[in-house]
């Protein structure tokens, strides 16, 4: 009797761990990169030249300074796709305003709204 209960606990635990292992990628932001940029503007917020973390959180781009993690700005974005994967992570500027964020080895990119 004890063996059956112990066996069920082991099998249940193994299934739980196996299931969680496959769900981890959904917890992490699949669209995240660190990029060094020149002075530019994101949604009216000026970013000084430096290295920043750009990450998709829900429907927003979250920009943090790489050196201390300070939140700089949150911006609503749309996720778009290109036919091929981007070769590198990069920021697209129009008149010094960030308009898009592309991620290395991803087809998805963010368009700032």
PyMOL commands that set and color helices and strands:
alter all, ss='L'
color gray80, all
select helices_A, chain A and resi 2-27
alter helices_A, ss='H'
color red, helices_A
select strands_A, chain A and resi 32-37+40-42+45-47+50-57+60-65+71-81+90-94+97-102+108-112
alter strands_A, ss='S'
color yellow, strands_A
deselect
rebuild
show_as cartoon
